[in-house]
Amino acid sequence: MTDSYANILNDFNGLQTESGFSSALRRENDGVYIPSLRNDHAALYRTLLFTVKPRRILEAGTLYGYSSILAAETLNEVFGNDFRIDTVEVDQENALIAAENIEKAGFSGNIRIINGDAEEVFSCLEGPYDLVFLDCSKSSYKEMFPDVKRLLRQGGLLLADDVCYHGKLEGAQGETVPHKHRTIVNSLRDFLQTVSDDNDFAAFVDKMDDGMLVAVKK
Ligand SMILES: C[S@@+](CC[C@H](N)C(=O)[O-])C[C@H]1O[C@@H](n2cnc3c(N)ncnc32)[C@H](O)[C@@H]1O
């Protein structure tokens, strides 16, 4: 393998998301661990957004706004100004920082931040949404699934990040998981089993990085 071939493979996913305010926001945080979407899943998310072309997105876990802004930049290329993202963040300080970033990115009119617990907020929302992206506390995914299903339109996409939980789900069922991770691991296993058993969904787990569930409501 030549060096240039190796480089394009190493850099490919990063290069896909190397423009716009979202990429500047991620670079600002270089060297500091921020649990935003990594390059690989950011590139996957962007590719799926161009495929599904969702006009209405619901996200759980805003943090500082990176994934919302990345989605807005993508949808702006597809629809101009005619799209809407609702994003739910439980931490008030994160929500304020996200609001500032979203304002700077020019998407305040498209992205609504809802400060609250996604589990509670989702139960009060009305659909339909074209895409739901879960990127909040992993132990909430299973509890949120009935509302996610209610809120998603037929043909809509569900994405759930970090479902492999740092590789901790890979062990056989019943294998000992350190106590501090057990609740989350069991809850994620139940969540994946629930989606897998649900005949209204066709789904796939991408095991790259910390894993991403990609599921379509049939
Ligand atoms: C992994 S970060 C989200 C990263 C973000 N999507 C991005 O790519 O930049 C998780 C965020 O979810 C928030 N969070 C955790 N549990 C939550 C819940 N139950 N409801 C809403 N937000 C939650 C955390 O405060 C944190 O900001």
The ligand as a Gaussian input file, in Angstrom:
#p B3LYP/6-31G(d) Opt

LIG

0 1
 C      -22.641000      12.556000      23.977000
 S      -23.183000      14.143000      24.440000
 C      -24.038000      14.688000      22.999000
 C      -23.110000      15.076000      21.879000
 C      -23.782000      15.839000      20.766000
 N      -24.875000      15.116000      20.174000
 C      -22.735000      16.157000      19.725000
 O      -22.493000      15.356000      18.817000
 O      -22.118000      17.212000      19.856000
 C      -24.487000      13.770000      25.525000
 C      -25.304000      14.968000      26.000000
 O      -26.564000      14.478000      26.453000
 C      -26.960000      15.176000      27.600000
 N      -27.898000      14.297000      28.292000
 C      -27.630000      13.194000      29.042000
 N      -28.760000      12.629000      29.448000
 C      -29.785000      13.363000      28.956000
 C      -31.195000      13.260000      29.024000
 N      -31.788000      12.275000      29.701000
 N      -31.931000      14.186000      28.377000
 C      -31.348000      15.186000      27.666000
 N      -30.011000      15.328000      27.587000
 C      -29.233000      14.433000      28.202000
 C      -25.660000      15.445000      28.340000
 O      -25.810000      16.537000      29.240000
 C      -24.702000      15.730000      27.179000
 O      -24.666000      17.098000      26.891000

